[in-house]
Structures are given as structure tokens and as C-alpha cells.
Amino acid sequence: MPDFKTYSFDGKKVLIRVDFNVPLNKETLEISDDKRIRAALPTLNHILENGGSVIVMSHLGRPKEGPEDKFSLKHIVSGIEKNLNRPVQFANDCIGQEAIDKSKNLKKGEVLLLENVRFYKEETQGDMQFAEKLASFGDCYVNDAFGTAHRAHASTTQIASFFPNDKMVGFLMQAEIESAKKVMEHAEKPFTAIVGGAKVSDKVLIVENLLKVADHIIIGGGMAYTFFKANGGEIGNSLCEDERLETCREILQKAKEKGVQIHLPVDSIIADRFADDALTKNCESQAIQTGWMGLDIGEKATESFKNVLLNSKTILWNGPMGVFEMTAFSNGTKSVAEAVAEATKNGAYSLIGGGDSAAAVQKFGFADQVSYVSTGGGALLEYFEGKVLPGIAAILD
């Protein structure tokens, strides 16, 4: 694999896969958060400043049956132009005649954005002929879309085979890989993993893999109550996966055998209904009455988790501690974010694992006070589950 930093882009048409799957305002279809575009700027600018032209591929949303206006990448052209500070051409079909003509006539320093690759079902099917058509536009291929690295799609995986000596990862993808390896392969001890979210089933593989490397695993969010029930606790109307009770018991036993400390929230903020204006109170997590549900970690749990985090040298955070979107149940997640930021300030390395965790540190103003915020929720999760990411494997082959 060529080194992106030293590769000669002069006079080359560079086909680059990015993740510009940005949120759009439903009424105006304007970009409401451009951080994914900003994350790709170092890679794009490096190519352009070194004499290359750029042909950008991305998806937007999940179109079902061909082109849909609300998923058209034409809506993000102005946002890319604003960030790149240069004009961006647009081809209204990613493999159509307009794309062929515009890519052929692209000059040094120019940028062409192709229409949403997912408007073709061949993209998600990993179709080789579709990948070959896309590949014909460029002299080399750069994958900078970590957010889609876990998908074996045509523009993320198959396309790389058409550039055996001219395929590489961009700065963003490189940073993502390095940060993930730093946590899973070179973590300074003590290593604490924070795992939250609604369901045990969504996180069971990552927890089992973390048992091999972590010293502490903090478990919060809805998934914690399945663990409490597995231990014989009363959890009222809290979220629970009864089919995962045995899984929870096995995880707790494996942790004990490996000397990994599992930290569950000793108390919870409970509510009489799932609403921001519900009646709430602090309660022991193993003694929640019928009619009440746990929606955030409590005061004792918050203090306990903070102490663990402030004594950690490496921190991975994947999943919130409660329903942080509601003000009444946001304190646990906010307090954890604050503790991670403080630990980072004290010298710990902290990786925020995309998705809800990234949204939380952004919401509470701590995004610039942690070591790294991943752009890939599902991709990072699969990496930590020990799976091979096809988008990265295709470059390394």
C-alpha cells in the first residue's frame, strides 16, 4: 500500500470515497451538521495542494428504490464548497454520461462530486461491474470513509481491486485505525471501557472482546438492567432482554475469572414513564418497583464511575449512560463525559466510539477535550468486536 503522505498526486485524477452522509434539515434540505465534511478536509486539501484533482464518491441516507431527491448529494454541494473554499462540480448520476464527461475534463485543483452511489442497488450488492465503472474515472483510489469501512460495498471494497498499486487510505482513515489500535493493542494500563446503550445483544461481542484487554468495564444505559435481573434484582419496568440473562451471567463469570472488574450502576434515576416531564426519583438499581423504569445512572453510580475513570490511563467510550436526549436523564452521560475529559487532561488517552457517544461529547461541549472522537459508529464497533473491516482489508490486500 502506497503512503498517502508521500504519494505523488501531481496530474492525477484521484477517486476518493468519503463519508458525507451528513444530516439534512427536513424542510430546507440544508446541512445541519457538517463535521463529516470537515473531517475529510485534510485529505482532500492534501491531494489538491499537491497537484491532483478530486472525484468524490459518497452515499447519503438509505434510498430504497433508486434516486430520491431528499437523498441527492446536490444538497451538500454548497456545504463542501464552503469548507473547501473552492468550486465543486456535480454529476447528477454517479456512472452516467455526465460523470464520464466531467471526470474526463477535470483539471488540476478541481473537484467533482458524483451523485449518491446508493441510488444503484449494485453499490450495496458489491457489484464488480458497477465498481469497474466507478474505477474508470480515476488514476488512483483513496478510501477515507471509516464510517462505511464495515460494509463490503462496491465503492468501499470491490473498487480497490482495480488499483492494485495505487490504492491507499487518507488521513482520516489512518487516524481512525491508529486510534483503535492504540486502545485495543497498545493500551496503557489501567484500561477502562465504558459500554452503554439500550441492549445487551448490541454490545455482547464488544464486551466479550474487551474482557481480553480491559482492566475495568463500566456498563450503563438500558443494558445494565438485564445484568441486574440476571443477578436476581428487581428492575420494575426497566428495559430488559430476558433471552440475554444467561449471557449476562456468563460475562460476569468470565470477568471474574480474568480479573476484569465489571462496574454496574448501583443506583438509578427512575421514572414513572418514558418522558422528560415524568415523575423521577433516585433508587437502588436492584430494587426498582413495578411501574417505574431506570432511565439514567444515579448519584452514587456517577461518583463511583468518575473515580474509576480518573484512575485510568486509557479510556474507550461506546454508548450513553441513559436517555441523554431528555434533559431529566442527561446528567449521567454528561458526568461521564466530564470525567473522561478530566482524565484526558490528566494524561489519559480517550477514544470516543462514534454514534451516541460522539453526539454526547459534542452536545455537552467536551469534544475538544478528549483524545479522539471517531467518525464511525458501526465500523468502530465491529473493529472492537474483532471483525475484519472489508473497506480496510481491500486496501491492505
C-alpha positions in Angstrom: 0.0 0.0 0.0 1.5 3.4 -1.0 2.0 6.0 1.7 -0.7 8.7 1.2 1.5 11.4 2.6 4.4 10.8 0.1 2.4 9.6 -2.9 2.7 11.8 -6.0 -0.7 13.2 -6.8 0.6 15.7 -9.4 -1.6 15.5 -12.5 -3.6 12.5 -11.1 -7.3 12.2 -11.0 -7.9 10.9 -7.5 -11.1 8.8 -6.9 -11.9 9.2 -3.2 -14.6 7.5 -1.1 -15.7 9.7 1.7 -18.5 9.5 4.3 -20.5 12.7 3.6 -23.7 11.0 5.0 -24.5 14.3 6.8 -27.8 15.2 8.5 -30.0 17.5 6.5 -32.8 19.8 7.7 -36.1 18.1 6.8 -37.7 21.3 5.5 -34.9 23.1 3.7 -32.6 20.0 3.0 -29.7 22.1 4.2 -26.8 20.6 6.1 -27.4 20.7 9.9 -24.1 19.3 10.9 -21.0 19.4 8.6 -18.5 17.7 10.9 -18.1 14.7 8.5 -17.2 17.1 5.7 -14.7 18.9 7.9 -13.2 15.6 9.0 -12.3 14.8 5.3 -10.7 18.3 4.6 -7.1 17.4 5.5 -7.2 14.5 2.9 -8.9 16.5 0.2 -6.7 19.5 0.6 -3.5 17.4 0.6 -4.4 16.0 -2.8 -5.5 19.4 -4.3 -2.4 21.2 -2.9 -0.2 18.6 -4.4 -1.4 18.9 -8.0 -4.2 16.4 -8.0 -7.9 16.7 -9.0 -10.5 15.0 -6.9 -13.5 12.9 -7.8 -15.6 12.4 -4.7 -17.9 9.4 -4.0 -20.3 9.1 -1.1 -23.7 7.9 0.0 -26.4 9.8 1.8 -29.2 8.1 3.7 -30.7 4.8 2.7 -32.6 5.2 -0.6 -34.8 2.1 -1.2 -35.7 2.2 -4.9 -33.3 4.3 -7.0 -32.9 8.1 -6.9 -34.8 10.1 -4.3 -34.5 13.9 -4.2 -34.1 14.0 -0.4 -31.1 11.8 -0.6 -29.4 13.6 -3.5 -25.9 14.8 -2.9 -26.7 18.0 -4.8 -28.0 19.3 -1.4 -24.5 19.2 0.1 -22.5 20.8 -2.8 -22.6 24.3 -1.3 -21.5 22.9 2.1 -18.5 21.2 0.5 -17.7 24.4 -1.4 -17.8 26.5 1.8 -15.4 24.1 3.6 -13.0 23.6 0.7 -13.2 27.3 -0.3 -13.3 26.3 -4.0 -16.0 25.4 -6.6 -17.4 21.9 -6.7 -18.8 20.4 -9.9 -21.6 17.9 -9.6 -22.5 14.9 -11.8 -26.2 14.0 -11.5 -25.6 10.3 -12.0 -22.5 8.6 -10.5 -21.9 6.4 -13.5 -23.8 8.3 -16.2 -22.5 10.2 -19.3 -22.3 13.5 -17.3 -20.0 11.8 -14.8 -17.9 10.4 -17.6 -17.5 13.7 -19.4 -16.9 15.8 -16.3 -14.3 13.4 -14.9 -12.5 13.3 -18.3 -12.3 17.1 -18.4 -11.3 17.6 -14.8 -8.2 19.8 -14.4 -5.6 20.1 -11.6 -7.1 21.5 -8.4 -10.7 20.9 -9.5 -13.3 18.9 -7.5 -16.1 16.7 -8.9 -18.8 15.2 -6.7 -20.6 12.2 -8.0 -24.3 11.6 -7.2 -25.2 9.2 -4.4 -23.7 5.8 -5.1 -26.6 4.1 -3.3 -29.0 5.2 -5.9 -27.8 2.0 -7.6 -28.5 -1.3 -5.8 -25.3 -2.6 -7.3 -23.4 -0.4 -4.7 -24.7 -2.3 -1.6 -24.5 -5.6 -3.5 -20.8 -5.1 -4.1 -21.2 -5.5 -7.8 -17.9 -5.7 -9.6 -19.1 -4.2 -12.9 -20.5 -1.2 -11.1 -17.2 -0.9 -9.2 -15.3 -1.0 -12.5 -17.4 1.8 -14.0 -16.6 4.0 -11.0 -12.9 3.0 -11.1 -12.6 4.1 -14.7 -12.9 7.8 -13.6 -9.6 7.9 -11.6 -5.9 7.2 -11.8 -5.7 6.1 -8.1 -8.1 5.3 -5.3 -8.2 6.7 -1.7 -10.6 5.4 0.9 -11.2 8.0 3.7 -14.6 6.7 4.7 -14.1 4.9 8.0 -17.8 5.2 8.8 -18.5 2.7 5.9 -15.4 0.5 6.3 -17.5 -2.3 7.7 -19.6 -2.5 4.5 -18.4 -4.6 1.6 -19.9 -2.2 -0.9 -18.7 -1.6 -4.4 -17.2 1.9 -3.8 -15.6 0.9 -0.4 -14.2 -2.5 -1.2 -14.5 -4.0 -4.7 -13.3 -0.8 -6.4 -9.8 -1.2 -4.7 -9.0 -4.3 -6.8 -8.8 -2.1 -9.9 -6.0 -0.1 -8.4 -3.5 -2.8 -7.3 -0.6 -0.4 -6.9 -2.4 2.9 -6.4 -4.8 2.4 -3.5 -4.4 3.9 -0.1 -6.2 5.3 3.0 -6.5 9.0 3.6 -5.6 10.9 6.8 -8.9 10.4 8.5 -9.0 6.6 7.9 -5.4 6.4 9.1 -6.2 8.3 12.3 -9.2 6.1 12.9 -7.1 2.9 12.5 -4.3 4.2 14.7 -6.6 5.3 17.5 -8.4 2.0 17.5 -5.1 0.0 17.6 -3.8 2.3 20.4 -6.7 1.2 22.5 -7.0 -2.5 21.6 -3.3 -3.3 21.1 -1.2 -0.8 22.9 -3.3 0.4 25.8 -1.5 1.9 28.8 -2.9 0.4 32.0 -5.3 0.7 33.7 -7.6 0.5 30.7 -11.3 1.3 31.3 -14.0 0.6 28.7 -17.4 2.3 29.1 -20.2 0.4 27.4 -23.7 1.8 27.3 -26.8 1.8 25.2 -30.1 0.0 25.2 -29.5 -3.6 24.6 -27.0 -6.3 25.7 -27.5 -8.0 22.3 -26.0 -4.9 20.5 -22.9 -4.9 22.7 -22.3 -8.6 23.8 -19.5 -9.2 21.2 -17.6 -6.0 22.1 -17.9 -6.7 25.8 -16.5 -10.3 25.3 -13.6 -8.9 23.3 -12.9 -6.2 25.8 -12.6 -8.9 28.5 -9.3 -9.9 26.9 -7.8 -6.4 27.2 -9.6 -4.1 29.7 -9.0 -3.8 33.4 -12.4 -2.2 34.1 -15.7 -2.3 32.2 -18.3 0.2 33.1 -21.8 -0.8 32.0 -24.6 1.8 31.8 -27.7 2.6 29.9 -30.7 0.3 29.4 -28.5 -2.8 29.0 -27.4 -2.6 32.7 -30.9 -3.7 33.9 -30.6 -7.0 32.1 -27.4 -7.6 34.2 -29.3 -6.6 37.4 -32.2 -9.0 36.6 -29.6 -11.8 35.8 -28.3 -11.2 39.3 -31.7 -11.6 40.8 -32.5 -7.9 41.2 -35.9 -6.3 40.8 -35.9 -3.8 37.9 -39.6 -2.8 37.6 -40.5 -1.7 34.1 -36.9 -1.1 33.0 -35.6 -2.3 29.7 -34.7 -6.0 29.8 -33.8 -8.7 27.3 -34.9 -11.9 29.1 -33.3 -14.0 26.4 -29.9 -12.5 27.4 -30.0 -13.2 31.1 -27.7 -16.2 30.8 -25.4 -14.2 28.5 -25.0 -11.6 31.3 -24.3 -14.3 33.9 -21.6 -15.7 31.6 -20.0 -12.3 31.1 -19.9 -11.7 34.8 -18.3 -15.1 35.4 -15.7 -14.6 32.6 -14.8 -11.2 34.0 -14.3 -12.7 37.5 -12.0 -15.5 36.0 -10.0 -12.9 34.1 -9.7 -10.4 36.9 -11.6 -7.7 35.0 -13.8 -5.5 37.2 -17.3 -5.0 35.9 -18.9 -1.8 37.3 -22.7 -1.6 37.2 -24.6 1.5 38.3 -25.5 0.9 42.0 -28.3 3.4 41.7 -30.5 4.9 39.0 -32.7 7.8 38.2 -36.1 6.1 37.7 -39.2 7.5 36.2 -42.9 6.5 36.1 -43.0 6.9 32.3 -40.7 7.5 29.4 -41.0 11.3 29.2 -38.9 14.3 30.0 -41.6 15.6 32.4 -42.1 12.2 34.2 -42.0 11.8 37.9 -38.5 10.9 38.9 -36.5 9.7 41.9 -33.2 8.2 42.8 -33.3 4.5 43.6 -31.1 1.4 44.1 -30.8 -0.2 40.7 -31.6 -3.7 42.1 -34.8 -2.6 43.9 -36.9 -0.8 41.3 -40.7 -1.1 41.9 -43.2 -2.2 39.3 -44.4 0.8 37.3 -41.0 2.5 37.4 -38.1 2.3 35.0 -34.4 3.2 35.1 -33.6 5.9 32.6 -30.2 7.2 33.9 -27.5 6.3 36.3 -27.9 7.7 39.8 -25.8 9.9 42.1 -23.7 7.1 43.7 -23.1 5.4 40.4 -22.0 8.7 38.8 -19.4 9.2 41.6 -18.2 5.6 41.5 -17.7 5.7 37.7 -15.9 9.0 38.0 -13.4 7.6 40.5 -12.7 4.6 38.1 -12.2 6.9 35.1 -9.9 9.4 37.0 -7.6 6.5 37.8 -7.4 5.2 34.2 -4.7 5.7 31.6 -6.7 4.5 28.6 -10.4 5.0 28.1 -12.8 3.7 25.4 -16.4 5.0 25.5 -19.1 3.4 23.4 -22.7 4.1 24.4 -24.6 6.6 26.7 -25.4 6.1 30.4 -29.1 7.0 29.9 -31.6 8.7 27.7 -29.3 11.7 27.4 -31.5 13.3 24.7 -34.0 14.1 27.5 -32.8 16.8 30.0 -34.2 14.9 33.0 -32.0 11.9 32.2 -28.9 13.5 30.8 -26.8 14.0 33.9 -25.2 10.6 34.0 -23.9 10.8 30.4 -22.8 14.4 30.9 -21.0 13.5 34.1 -19.2 10.6 32.4 -18.2 12.9 29.6 -16.9 15.4 32.1 -14.9 12.7 33.9 -13.4 11.4 30.6 -12.3 15.0 29.7 -10.8 15.4 33.2 -8.9 12.1 32.9 -7.7 13.1 29.5 -6.4 16.5 30.9 -4.5 14.4 33.5 -2.8 12.4 30.8 -5.1 9.5 29.9 -5.8 8.6 26.2 -9.5 8.7 25.5 -11.3 7.3 22.4 -14.9 8.2 22.0 -16.5 5.5 19.9 -18.7 7.3 17.4 -22.6 7.2 17.4 -24.4 8.3 20.5 -21.1 8.7 22.5 -19.8 11.2 19.9 -23.1 13.0 19.9 -23.0 13.2 23.7 -19.5 14.7 24.0 -20.5 17.2 21.2 -23.7 18.1 22.9 -22.1 18.7 26.3 -19.1 20.6 24.9 -16.3 18.1 25.6 -15.5 17.0 22.0 -12.3 19.1 22.0 -11.2 17.9 25.5 -10.8 14.2 24.7 -8.1 12.5 22.7 -10.1 11.3 19.7 -13.7 11.2 18.6 -14.4 8.5 16.0 -16.5 9.3 12.9 -17.5 5.6 12.6 -20.1 4.2 15.0 -20.9 0.8 13.4 -17.4 0.4 11.9 -15.6 1.1 15.2 -18.0 -1.3 17.0 -17.2 -4.1 14.6 -13.5 -3.4 14.9 -13.7 -3.7 18.6 -15.7 -6.9 18.2 -12.7 -8.3 16.5 -14.2 -8.4 13.0 -12.2 -7.7 9.8 -13.4 -4.5 8.2 -13.7 -5.1 4.4 -13.1 -1.5 3.5 -9.7 -1.6 5.2 -8.8 -5.2 4.2 -9.3 -4.3 0.5 -6.6 -1.6 0.7 -4.2 -3.7 2.6 -4.5 -6.8 0.3 
